[in-house]
Amino acid sequence: METTLLDDLSADLPDGVRLQRAATAIRAAFACDAVGLLMLDAADTLHLVAAAGLAHEALGRRFIVAQHPRFATILSRREPTWFDPESVLPDPYDGLLDDRKGSPLPVHDCMGMTLYRDDRPWGIMTLDALATGTFDEKARARLLRLGLILQAAVRVTDLERENRQLRQLGSSQQGLEHIGEVTEILGHSEAIQSLLHEIDLVADSDLPILLLGETGVGKDLFARRLHRHSRRSERPMIQVNCAALPESLAESELFGHVKGAFSGATTDRPGRFEAAQGGTLFLDEVGELPLSLQAKLLRVLQNGEIQRLGTDQVIKTDVRIIAATNRDLKANTQAGLFRTDLYHRLSVYPIPIPPLRERDRDVLILAGHFLEFSRARLGLRGVRLSYEAERALRQYPWPGNVRELEHVISRAALKMLSRGASRDQVLTIGPELLDLDITPPEPATEAKAQAQAQTGDAAAPPPEARPADAIPPLRDSVEACQRRAIGEALTAAGGNWAQAARTLELDPSNLHKLARRLGLKQEPGALR
Protein backbone atom coordinates (compact mmCIF):
# COMPACT_ATOMS: atom_id res chain seq x y z
CA MET A 1 0.00 0.00 0.00
CA GLU A 2 2.91 2.35 0.82
CA THR A 3 4.26 2.07 -2.74
CA THR A 4 0.83 2.70 -4.28
CA LEU A 5 0.26 5.72 -2.03
CA LEU A 6 3.68 7.14 -2.89
CA ASP A 7 2.95 6.80 -6.61
CA ASP A 8 -0.44 8.49 -6.19
CA LEU A 9 0.93 11.38 -4.18
CA SER A 10 3.94 12.01 -6.41
CA ALA A 11 1.71 12.39 -9.49
CA ASP A 12 1.16 15.81 -11.04
CA LEU A 13 -2.14 16.62 -9.34
CA PRO A 14 -3.99 19.69 -8.06
CA ASP A 15 -3.38 20.29 -4.33
CA GLY A 16 -6.83 19.27 -3.14
CA VAL A 17 -6.94 16.15 -5.32
CA ARG A 18 -3.58 14.91 -4.02
CA LEU A 19 -4.57 15.23 -0.37
CA GLN A 20 -8.07 13.85 -0.96
CA ARG A 21 -6.56 10.78 -2.63
CA ALA A 22 -4.35 10.34 0.41
CA ALA A 23 -7.31 10.47 2.83
CA THR A 24 -9.29 7.97 0.73
CA ALA A 25 -6.35 5.58 0.36
CA ILE A 26 -5.51 5.64 4.08
CA ARG A 27 -9.13 4.97 5.01
CA ALA A 28 -9.15 1.91 2.73
CA ALA A 29 -5.74 0.70 3.99
CA PHE A 30 -6.83 0.71 7.63
CA ALA A 31 -10.45 -0.38 6.92
CA CYS A 32 -11.64 2.42 9.20
CA ASP A 33 -14.71 4.62 9.08
CA ALA A 34 -13.18 8.09 8.74
CA VAL A 35 -9.89 9.82 7.98
CA GLY A 36 -9.20 13.54 8.28
CA LEU A 37 -6.23 15.68 7.23
CA LEU A 38 -6.21 18.95 9.16
CA MET A 39 -3.85 21.88 8.57
CA LEU A 40 -2.67 24.08 11.45
CA ASP A 41 -2.72 27.84 10.91
CA ALA A 42 -0.87 30.64 12.69
CA ALA A 43 -3.77 31.11 15.12
CA ASP A 44 -3.45 27.52 16.45
CA THR A 45 -6.61 26.52 14.62
CA LEU A 46 -7.01 23.29 12.65
CA HIS A 47 -9.15 23.08 9.53
CA LEU A 48 -9.94 20.07 7.36
CA VAL A 49 -8.28 20.15 3.94
CA ALA A 50 -9.29 16.59 3.00
CA ALA A 51 -11.56 13.96 4.52
CA ALA A 52 -13.00 10.52 3.83
CA GLY A 53 -16.03 9.24 5.72
CA LEU A 54 -16.91 12.59 7.30
CA ALA A 55 -20.05 14.61 6.58
CA HIS A 56 -19.66 17.33 3.95
CA GLU A 57 -20.30 20.10 6.49
CA ALA A 58 -17.10 19.05 8.34
CA LEU A 59 -14.99 20.70 5.64
CA GLY A 60 -16.17 24.10 6.85
CA ARG A 61 -15.23 23.51 10.48
CA ARG A 62 -12.43 25.39 12.23
CA PHE A 63 -11.14 23.63 15.36
CA ILE A 64 -9.37 25.83 17.91
CA VAL A 65 -6.75 23.46 19.36
CA ALA A 66 -7.14 24.76 22.92
CA GLN A 67 -10.83 23.77 22.84
CA HIS A 68 -10.21 20.19 21.66
CA PRO A 69 -8.00 18.12 24.00
CA ARG A 70 -7.71 15.18 21.58
CA PHE A 71 -6.22 17.39 18.89
CA ALA A 72 -3.96 19.07 21.47
CA THR A 73 -2.71 15.66 22.64
CA ILE A 74 -1.91 14.56 19.09
CA LEU A 75 0.01 17.78 18.42
CA SER A 76 2.05 17.37 21.61
CA ARG A 77 3.66 14.11 20.43
CA ARG A 78 5.93 13.01 17.60
CA GLU A 79 4.74 9.41 17.50
CA PRO A 80 1.19 8.24 16.64
CA THR A 81 -1.32 8.76 19.45
CA TRP A 82 -3.94 6.10 20.21
CA PHE A 83 -6.92 6.93 22.42
CA ASP A 84 -8.37 4.22 24.61
CA PRO A 85 -11.99 3.48 23.57
CA GLU A 86 -13.05 4.42 27.10
CA SER A 87 -11.29 7.80 26.94
CA VAL A 88 -13.34 10.61 28.48
CA LEU A 89 -11.82 13.24 26.18
CA PRO A 90 -14.57 14.61 23.91
CA ASP A 91 -14.26 13.65 20.25
CA PRO A 92 -14.38 16.63 17.84
CA TYR A 93 -16.06 14.40 15.25
CA ASP A 94 -19.09 13.56 17.42
CA GLY A 95 -22.04 13.51 15.03
CA LEU A 96 -19.86 14.13 11.95
CA LEU A 97 -19.19 10.59 10.73
CA ASP A 98 -21.09 10.14 7.48
CA ASP A 99 -22.79 6.93 8.64
CA ARG A 100 -23.74 8.38 12.04
CA LYS A 101 -24.72 11.92 11.03
CA GLY A 102 -25.96 13.91 14.01
CA SER A 103 -25.40 11.11 16.55
CA PRO A 104 -22.81 10.91 19.35
CA LEU A 105 -20.00 8.49 18.61
CA PRO A 106 -20.22 5.23 20.56
CA VAL A 107 -17.16 3.62 22.13
CA HIS A 108 -14.71 3.45 19.25
CA ASP A 109 -11.06 3.37 18.19
CA CYS A 110 -9.30 6.63 17.44
CA MET A 111 -5.71 7.50 16.64
CA GLY A 112 -3.84 10.39 15.12
CA MET A 113 -0.42 11.68 14.19
CA THR A 114 1.22 15.07 13.81
CA LEU A 115 2.51 15.86 10.32
CA TYR A 116 5.62 18.01 10.06
CA ARG A 117 7.12 20.28 7.45
CA ASP A 118 10.69 21.50 7.98
CA ASP A 119 10.52 20.26 11.57
CA ARG A 120 7.47 22.42 12.33
CA PRO A 121 3.95 21.03 12.81
CA TRP A 122 2.00 21.35 9.54
CA GLY A 123 -1.13 19.71 10.92
CA ILE A 124 -2.47 16.31 11.91
CA MET A 125 -3.96 13.16 10.45
CA THR A 126 -6.81 11.46 12.33
CA LEU A 127 -8.35 8.00 11.93
CA ASP A 128 -11.60 6.77 13.50
CA ALA A 129 -13.04 3.25 13.51
CA LEU A 130 -16.36 2.26 15.05
CA ALA A 131 -15.06 -1.26 15.66
CA THR A 132 -12.79 -1.32 18.74
CA GLY A 133 -9.49 -3.12 18.31
CA THR A 134 -8.98 -1.82 14.76
CA PHE A 135 -5.85 0.13 15.66
CA ASP A 136 -3.42 -2.30 17.30
CA GLU A 137 0.36 -1.92 17.70
CA LYS A 138 0.96 -2.99 14.09
CA ALA A 139 -1.53 -0.39 12.85
CA ARG A 140 0.24 2.34 14.81
CA ALA A 141 3.63 1.34 13.40
CA ARG A 142 2.15 1.34 9.93
CA LEU A 143 0.65 4.78 10.49
CA LEU A 144 4.13 6.08 11.38
CA ARG A 145 5.48 4.84 8.01
CA LEU A 146 2.55 6.27 6.07
CA GLY A 147 2.86 9.52 7.96
CA LEU A 148 6.38 10.02 6.62
CA ILE A 149 5.13 9.50 3.05
CA LEU A 150 2.25 11.90 3.65
CA GLN A 151 4.63 14.53 5.03
CA ALA A 152 6.58 14.36 1.75
CA ALA A 153 3.31 14.91 -0.16
CA VAL A 154 2.45 17.86 2.08
CA ARG A 155 5.85 19.41 1.39
CA VAL A 156 5.42 18.98 -2.38
CA THR A 157 1.91 20.46 -2.23
CA ASP A 158 3.05 23.47 -0.21
CA LEU A 159 6.07 24.11 -2.44
CA GLU A 160 3.89 23.99 -5.56
CA ARG A 161 1.44 26.44 -3.99
CA GLU A 162 4.25 28.80 -2.98
CA ASN A 163 5.77 28.67 -6.47
CA ARG A 164 2.42 29.55 -8.04
CA GLN A 165 1.95 32.45 -5.66
CA LEU A 166 5.47 33.74 -6.26
CA ARG A 167 4.85 33.70 -10.01
CA GLN A 168 1.62 35.63 -9.45
CA LEU A 169 3.40 38.18 -7.27
CA GLY A 170 5.75 39.10 -10.11
CA SER A 171 7.59 42.22 -9.05
CA SER A 172 5.83 42.30 -5.69
CA GLN A 173 7.92 42.62 -2.55
CA GLN A 174 5.48 40.49 -0.53
CA GLY A 175 7.39 38.15 1.77
CA LEU A 176 6.94 34.43 2.22
CA GLU A 177 5.37 35.00 5.63
CA HIS A 178 2.15 35.98 3.82
CA ILE A 179 2.04 32.91 1.60
CA GLY A 180 -0.48 30.35 2.77
CA GLU A 181 -2.31 32.87 4.96
CA VAL A 182 -5.72 31.43 5.73
CA THR A 183 -8.73 33.25 4.32
CA GLU A 184 -12.33 32.76 5.35
CA ILE A 185 -13.59 32.46 1.78
CA LEU A 186 -14.85 28.90 2.10
CA GLY A 187 -16.07 26.67 -0.70
CA HIS A 188 -15.13 23.93 -3.11
CA SER A 189 -17.66 24.64 -5.86
CA GLU A 190 -16.46 25.27 -9.39
CA ALA A 191 -18.00 28.76 -9.29
CA ILE A 192 -16.03 29.87 -6.24
CA GLN A 193 -12.75 28.17 -7.21
CA SER A 194 -12.86 29.80 -10.64
CA LEU A 195 -13.55 33.18 -9.03
CA LEU A 196 -10.65 32.84 -6.57
CA HIS A 197 -8.30 31.93 -9.42
CA GLU A 198 -9.38 35.03 -11.32
CA ILE A 199 -8.99 37.25 -8.25
CA ASP A 200 -5.49 35.96 -7.53
CA LEU A 201 -4.42 36.63 -11.12
CA VAL A 202 -5.73 40.20 -11.28
CA ALA A 203 -4.72 41.12 -7.72
CA ASP A 204 -1.16 42.06 -8.58
CA SER A 205 -2.22 44.58 -11.22
CA ASP A 206 -3.14 48.11 -10.24
CA LEU A 207 -6.38 48.04 -12.21
CA PRO A 208 -9.46 49.44 -10.44
CA ILE A 209 -11.76 46.54 -9.53
CA LEU A 210 -15.56 46.64 -9.26
CA LEU A 211 -17.02 43.78 -7.20
CA LEU A 212 -20.62 43.06 -8.17
CA GLY A 213 -22.92 40.89 -6.12
CA GLU A 214 -26.08 40.57 -4.08
CA THR A 215 -26.30 41.61 -0.46
CA GLY A 216 -24.56 39.16 1.86
CA VAL A 217 -22.21 37.43 -0.62
CA GLY A 218 -19.13 38.65 1.27
CA LYS A 219 -17.78 41.34 -1.05
CA ASP A 220 -15.54 42.67 1.72
CA LEU A 221 -13.81 39.27 2.02
CA PHE A 222 -13.02 39.27 -1.68
CA ALA A 223 -11.74 42.84 -1.46
CA ARG A 224 -9.40 41.85 1.37
CA ARG A 225 -8.15 38.90 -0.65
CA LEU A 226 -7.41 41.21 -3.59
CA HIS A 227 -5.39 43.49 -1.31
CA ARG A 228 -3.61 40.61 0.42
CA HIS A 229 -2.40 39.18 -2.91
CA SER A 230 -1.41 42.56 -4.35
CA ARG A 231 1.97 44.32 -4.38
CA ARG A 232 0.43 46.80 -1.93
CA SER A 233 -0.20 44.20 0.76
CA GLU A 234 2.38 45.73 3.12
CA ARG A 235 0.50 49.03 3.03
CA PRO A 236 -2.93 49.71 4.62
CA MET A 237 -6.29 48.78 3.21
CA ILE A 238 -8.88 51.37 4.21
CA GLN A 239 -12.58 50.55 3.95
CA VAL A 240 -15.28 53.19 3.45
CA ASN A 241 -18.95 52.32 3.76
CA CYS A 242 -20.39 54.80 1.25
CA ALA A 243 -23.96 54.04 2.35
CA ALA A 244 -23.16 55.23 5.89
CA LEU A 245 -21.49 58.52 4.88
CA PRO A 246 -23.62 61.56 5.83
CA GLU A 247 -23.67 63.81 2.76
CA SER A 248 -22.64 66.83 4.83
CA LEU A 249 -19.49 65.08 6.08
CA ALA A 250 -18.70 62.80 3.13
CA GLU A 251 -16.20 65.13 1.46
CA SER A 252 -14.27 65.66 4.68
CA GLU A 253 -14.33 61.91 5.39
CA LEU A 254 -12.82 61.03 2.01
CA PHE A 255 -10.45 63.95 1.39
CA GLY A 256 -9.83 65.41 4.87
CA HIS A 257 -10.05 69.00 6.08
CA VAL A 258 -7.95 71.74 7.64
CA LYS A 259 -8.57 73.62 10.85
CA GLY A 260 -11.41 76.11 10.47
CA ALA A 261 -12.78 74.57 7.25
CA PHE A 262 -16.21 74.40 8.87
CA SER A 263 -17.82 74.75 12.26
CA GLY A 264 -16.32 72.13 14.56
CA ALA A 265 -13.11 71.64 12.53
CA THR A 266 -10.73 72.41 15.37
CA THR A 267 -7.71 70.59 13.94
CA ASP A 268 -6.33 69.43 10.61
CA ARG A 269 -7.60 65.93 9.75
CA PRO A 270 -6.44 63.62 6.93
CA GLY A 271 -9.10 61.81 4.93
CA ARG A 272 -9.41 58.18 3.88
CA PHE A 273 -7.40 58.72 0.69
CA GLU A 274 -4.39 59.87 2.70
CA ALA A 275 -4.83 57.05 5.21
CA ALA A 276 -4.68 54.54 2.33
CA GLN A 277 -1.57 56.13 0.75
CA GLY A 278 0.45 53.43 -1.02
CA GLY A 279 -2.25 50.85 -0.29
CA THR A 280 -5.85 50.10 -1.18
CA LEU A 281 -9.04 52.12 -0.74
CA PHE A 282 -12.14 49.93 -0.63
CA LEU A 283 -15.32 51.85 -1.48
CA ASP A 284 -18.09 49.55 -0.27
CA GLU A 285 -21.64 50.22 -1.53
CA VAL A 286 -20.25 52.79 -3.95
CA GLY A 287 -23.65 53.00 -5.69
CA GLU A 288 -24.97 54.90 -2.66
CA LEU A 289 -22.70 57.93 -3.15
CA PRO A 290 -24.62 61.18 -3.80
CA LEU A 291 -24.12 62.69 -7.27
CA SER A 292 -22.35 65.76 -5.84
CA LEU A 293 -19.65 63.58 -4.30
CA GLN A 294 -19.40 61.36 -7.39
CA ALA A 295 -18.10 64.36 -9.40
CA LYS A 296 -15.38 65.08 -6.81
CA LEU A 297 -14.38 61.44 -6.62
CA LEU A 298 -14.09 61.32 -10.41
CA ARG A 299 -11.64 64.25 -10.42
CA VAL A 300 -9.46 62.50 -7.84
CA LEU A 301 -9.37 59.30 -9.89
CA GLN A 302 -8.56 61.23 -13.08
CA ASN A 303 -5.81 63.44 -11.66
CA GLY A 304 -4.44 61.35 -8.78
CA GLU A 305 -4.69 64.44 -6.55
CA ILE A 306 -6.82 65.49 -3.59
CA GLN A 307 -7.42 68.72 -1.74
CA ARG A 308 -8.40 68.82 1.88
CA LEU A 309 -11.57 70.74 2.55
CA GLY A 310 -10.71 74.38 3.29
CA THR A 311 -7.40 74.61 1.39
CA ASP A 312 -6.11 74.83 -2.18
CA GLN A 313 -3.02 72.75 -1.43
CA VAL A 314 -2.78 69.69 -3.70
CA ILE A 315 -1.75 66.31 -2.30
CA LYS A 316 -0.61 63.58 -4.68
CA THR A 317 -2.26 60.22 -4.03
CA ASP A 318 -1.15 56.68 -4.81
CA VAL A 319 -3.98 54.29 -4.00
CA ARG A 320 -5.53 51.30 -5.69
CA ILE A 321 -9.33 51.53 -5.84
CA ILE A 322 -11.58 48.55 -5.18
CA ALA A 323 -15.29 49.34 -5.27
CA ALA A 324 -18.27 47.12 -4.50
CA THR A 325 -22.01 47.39 -5.01
CA ASN A 326 -25.19 45.33 -4.97
CA ARG A 327 -26.83 47.74 -7.43
CA ASP A 328 -26.92 47.52 -11.22
CA LEU A 329 -24.68 50.53 -11.80
CA LYS A 330 -25.00 50.31 -15.56
CA ALA A 331 -28.78 50.65 -15.28
CA ASN A 332 -28.31 53.45 -12.72
CA THR A 333 -26.19 55.41 -15.20
CA GLN A 334 -29.01 55.20 -17.75
CA ALA A 335 -31.46 56.41 -15.10
CA GLY A 336 -29.19 59.34 -14.21
CA LEU A 337 -28.51 58.04 -10.69
CA PHE A 338 -24.83 57.33 -11.24
CA ARG A 339 -22.29 59.18 -13.37
CA THR A 340 -21.38 57.29 -16.54
CA ASP A 341 -17.79 58.55 -16.54
CA LEU A 342 -17.27 57.47 -12.91
CA TYR A 343 -18.80 54.07 -13.67
CA HIS A 344 -16.26 53.50 -16.44
CA ARG A 345 -13.41 54.63 -14.16
CA LEU A 346 -14.43 52.16 -11.44
CA SER A 347 -15.34 49.20 -13.63
CA VAL A 348 -12.06 48.73 -15.51
CA TYR A 349 -12.17 45.12 -14.28
CA PRO A 350 -15.64 44.07 -13.04
CA ILE A 351 -15.85 40.84 -11.04
CA PRO A 352 -19.31 39.30 -10.45
CA ILE A 353 -19.52 37.29 -7.21
CA PRO A 354 -21.93 34.32 -7.47
CA PRO A 355 -24.85 34.15 -5.02
CA LEU A 356 -24.93 31.28 -2.56
CA ARG A 357 -27.66 29.43 -4.49
CA GLU A 358 -25.24 29.02 -7.42
CA ARG A 359 -22.48 27.48 -5.31
CA ASP A 360 -23.85 23.92 -5.09
CA ARG A 361 -22.79 22.17 -1.85
CA ASP A 362 -20.79 25.13 -0.53
CA VAL A 363 -23.82 25.94 1.62
CA LEU A 364 -23.04 22.85 3.73
CA ILE A 365 -19.36 23.78 4.12
CA LEU A 366 -20.32 27.28 5.23
CA ALA A 367 -23.00 25.88 7.53
CA GLY A 368 -20.35 23.67 9.15
CA HIS A 369 -18.18 26.72 9.74
CA PHE A 370 -21.03 28.61 11.45
CA LEU A 371 -22.03 25.52 13.45
CA GLU A 372 -18.53 25.20 14.90
CA PHE A 373 -18.56 28.91 15.76
CA SER A 374 -21.92 28.49 17.52
CA ARG A 375 -20.68 25.40 19.34
CA ALA A 376 -17.69 27.27 20.77
CA ARG A 377 -19.63 30.45 21.54
CA LEU A 378 -22.46 28.63 23.35
CA GLY A 379 -20.25 26.07 25.11
CA LEU A 380 -21.89 23.05 23.47
CA ARG A 381 -20.47 19.55 23.27
CA GLY A 382 -21.49 19.45 19.62
CA VAL A 383 -24.09 20.75 17.20
CA ARG A 384 -24.88 19.19 13.84
CA LEU A 385 -27.42 19.22 11.01
CA SER A 386 -29.80 16.37 10.28
CA TYR A 387 -29.95 15.04 6.72
CA GLU A 388 -33.34 16.72 6.34
CA ALA A 389 -31.86 20.04 7.49
CA GLU A 390 -29.03 19.69 4.97
CA ARG A 391 -31.59 19.06 2.23
CA ALA A 392 -33.54 22.15 3.31
CA LEU A 393 -30.41 24.30 3.21
CA ARG A 394 -29.68 23.17 -0.34
CA GLN A 395 -33.25 23.78 -1.49
CA TYR A 396 -33.58 27.29 -0.08
CA PRO A 397 -32.73 30.14 -2.55
CA TRP A 398 -30.85 32.28 0.04
CA PRO A 399 -31.83 35.83 -0.93
CA GLY A 400 -29.59 37.09 1.90
CA ASN A 401 -26.74 34.77 0.88
CA VAL A 402 -23.92 33.90 3.32
CA ARG A 403 -24.94 36.52 5.87
CA GLU A 404 -28.45 35.08 6.02
CA LEU A 405 -27.05 31.55 6.41
CA GLU A 406 -24.93 32.68 9.37
CA HIS A 407 -27.99 34.16 11.08
CA VAL A 408 -30.13 31.07 10.38
CA ILE A 409 -27.54 28.71 11.90
CA SER A 410 -26.89 30.90 14.96
CA ARG A 411 -30.62 31.32 15.58
CA ALA A 412 -31.29 27.56 15.26
CA ALA A 413 -28.59 26.70 17.83
CA LEU A 414 -30.04 29.21 20.29
CA LYS A 415 -33.55 27.84 19.75
CA MET A 416 -32.41 24.35 20.71
CA LEU A 417 -31.08 25.64 24.02
CA SER A 418 -34.19 27.72 24.65
CA ARG A 419 -36.29 24.55 24.25
CA GLY A 420 -34.37 22.72 26.96
CA ALA A 421 -31.58 20.97 25.08
CA SER A 422 -28.52 20.11 27.20
CA ARG A 423 -25.12 21.61 26.44
CA ASP A 424 -23.57 18.22 27.31
CA GLN A 425 -25.27 16.46 24.38
CA VAL A 426 -24.53 16.43 20.66
CA LEU A 427 -27.42 18.55 19.40
CA THR A 428 -28.94 17.85 16.00
CA ILE A 429 -30.67 20.70 14.21
CA GLY A 430 -33.72 19.65 12.23
CA PRO A 431 -35.34 21.59 9.39
CA GLU A 432 -38.12 22.90 11.65
CA LEU A 433 -35.56 24.99 13.57
CA LEU A 434 -34.20 26.69 10.45
CA ASP A 435 -37.40 28.67 9.76
CA LEU A 436 -36.86 28.49 6.00
CA ASP A 437 -39.78 29.12 3.70
CA ILE A 438 -39.75 25.68 2.07
CA THR A 439 -41.34 22.32 2.72
CA PRO A 440 -38.68 19.59 2.94
CA PRO A 441 -39.58 16.39 1.05
CA GLU A 442 -40.82 13.53 3.21
CA PRO A 443 -38.26 10.75 3.70
CA ALA A 444 -39.12 7.44 2.01
CA THR A 445 -40.36 4.71 4.31
CA GLU A 446 -38.36 1.51 4.70
CA ALA A 447 -40.94 -0.52 2.81
CA LYS A 448 -41.11 1.98 -0.03
CA ALA A 449 -37.33 2.21 -0.25
CA GLN A 450 -36.96 -1.60 -0.34
CA ALA A 451 -39.62 -1.85 -3.04
CA GLN A 452 -37.92 0.86 -5.09
CA ALA A 453 -34.57 -0.84 -4.69
CA GLN A 454 -35.84 -4.21 -5.88
CA THR A 455 -37.59 -2.75 -8.93
CA GLY A 456 -34.68 -0.47 -9.75
CA ASP A 457 -37.01 2.54 -9.58
CA ALA A 458 -35.14 4.28 -6.78
CA ALA A 459 -34.26 7.65 -8.15
CA ALA A 460 -34.45 10.17 -5.31
CA PRO A 461 -36.21 13.49 -5.80
CA PRO A 462 -33.81 16.17 -6.99
CA PRO A 463 -32.37 18.32 -4.18
CA GLU A 464 -33.68 21.49 -5.84
CA ALA A 465 -35.97 22.44 -8.68
CA ARG A 466 -34.21 22.57 -12.05
CA PRO A 467 -35.36 23.21 -15.60
CA ALA A 468 -36.26 20.04 -17.47
CA ASP A 469 -33.31 20.40 -19.85
CA ALA A 470 -30.75 21.27 -17.15
CA ILE A 471 -27.78 18.95 -16.54
CA PRO A 472 -28.11 17.56 -12.98
CA PRO A 473 -25.19 17.82 -10.53
CA LEU A 474 -22.69 14.95 -10.87
CA ARG A 475 -23.40 13.70 -7.33
CA ASP A 476 -27.11 13.30 -8.11
CA SER A 477 -26.36 11.36 -11.31
CA VAL A 478 -23.88 9.08 -9.51
CA GLU A 479 -26.33 8.38 -6.67
CA ALA A 480 -29.14 7.61 -9.15
CA CYS A 481 -26.82 5.16 -10.94
CA GLN A 482 -25.87 3.53 -7.61
CA ARG A 483 -29.53 3.12 -6.67
CA ARG A 484 -30.32 1.45 -10.00
CA ALA A 485 -27.33 -0.91 -9.71
CA ILE A 486 -28.25 -1.95 -6.16
CA GLY A 487 -31.88 -2.40 -7.16
CA GLU A 488 -30.95 -4.64 -10.12
CA ALA A 489 -28.56 -6.69 -7.97
CA LEU A 490 -31.22 -7.18 -5.26
CA THR A 491 -33.79 -8.22 -7.85
CA ALA A 492 -31.38 -10.76 -9.33
CA ALA A 493 -30.53 -12.05 -5.84
CA GLY A 494 -34.18 -12.35 -4.78
CA GLY A 495 -33.72 -9.65 -2.14
CA ASN A 496 -30.66 -11.32 -0.57
CA TRP A 497 -28.28 -8.51 0.43
CA ALA A 498 -25.24 -10.79 0.85
CA GLN A 499 -25.69 -12.22 -2.65
CA ALA A 500 -26.24 -8.72 -4.04
CA ALA A 501 -22.96 -7.61 -2.41
CA ARG A 502 -21.09 -10.47 -4.13
CA THR A 503 -22.68 -9.55 -7.47
CA LEU A 504 -21.62 -5.93 -7.05
CA GLU A 505 -18.16 -6.99 -5.79
CA LEU A 506 -18.64 -5.03 -2.58
CA ASP A 507 -18.01 -5.90 1.04
CA PRO A 508 -21.47 -6.65 2.56
CA SER A 509 -21.03 -4.09 5.34
CA ASN A 510 -20.05 -1.43 2.79
CA LEU A 511 -23.14 -2.24 0.72
CA HIS A 512 -25.37 -1.77 3.78
CA LYS A 513 -23.69 1.55 4.56
CA LEU A 514 -24.11 2.72 0.98
CA ALA A 515 -27.76 1.63 0.92
CA ARG A 516 -28.48 3.57 4.13
CA ARG A 517 -26.79 6.67 2.74
CA LEU A 518 -28.86 6.41 -0.44
CA GLY A 519 -32.07 6.02 1.55
CA LEU A 520 -32.61 2.36 0.55
CA LYS A 521 -32.25 1.11 4.13
CA GLN A 522 -33.24 2.97 7.27
CA GLU A 523 -31.46 0.80 9.86
CA PRO A 524 -28.60 -1.70 9.74
CA GLY A 525 -29.96 -5.17 8.95
CA ALA A 526 -28.50 -8.64 9.43
CA LEU A 527 -27.32 -10.43 6.32
CA ARG A 528 -29.54 -13.25 5.22
Secondary structure, DSSP 8 states (H G I E B T S, - for coil): -HHHHHHHHHSS--HHHHHHHHHHHHHHHHT-SEEEEEEE-TTSEEEEEEEESB-GGGGG-EEEGGG-HHHHHHHT-SS-EEE-TT--S--TTTTTBGGGTTS---S-EEEEEEEEETTEEEEEEEEEESSTTSS-HHHHHHHHHHHHHHHHHHHHHHHHHHHHHHHHHTT----GGGTT---S----SHHHHHHHHHHHHHTTS---EEEE--TTS-HHHHHHHHHHTSTTTTS-EEEEEGGG--HHHHHHHHHEE-TTSSTT--S-EE-HHHHTTTSEEEEETGGGS-HHHHHHHHHHHHHSEEE-BT---EEE---EEEEEESS-HHHHHHTTSS-HHHHHHHTSEEEE---GGGSTTHHHHHHHHHHHHHHHHHT-SEEEE-HHHHHHHHHS--TTHHHHHHHHHHHHHHHHHHTT--TTSEEEE-GGGTT-SS-------HHHHHHHHHHT------SS---TTS---HHHHHHHHHHHHHHHHHHHTTT-HHHHHHHTT--HHHHHHHHHHTTS-SS-----
